[in-house]
């Protein structure tokens, strides 16, 4: 049996129990959802924080610098070798 999770935007005075859960031992957890604003207010950062700007360097493609077996991966099949160049 799958658990049921229901979010009410405006909770009613009584919450009906689905028939499949009636007359069984169940757990009911009520938790207020305060501050339900999405956390995307900050947005995705596309630039480095100012304190880190200019301190990192690009070292290239680290995956191609070591054999695939060293990464725990199987080598690419011959038809994919053109992608490794």
Secondary structure, 3 states (H helix, E strand, C coil): CCCCCCCCCCCCCCCCCCHHHCCCCCCCCCCCCCCCCCHHHCCCCCCCCCCCCCCCCCCCCCCCCCCHHHHCCCCCCHHHHHHCC
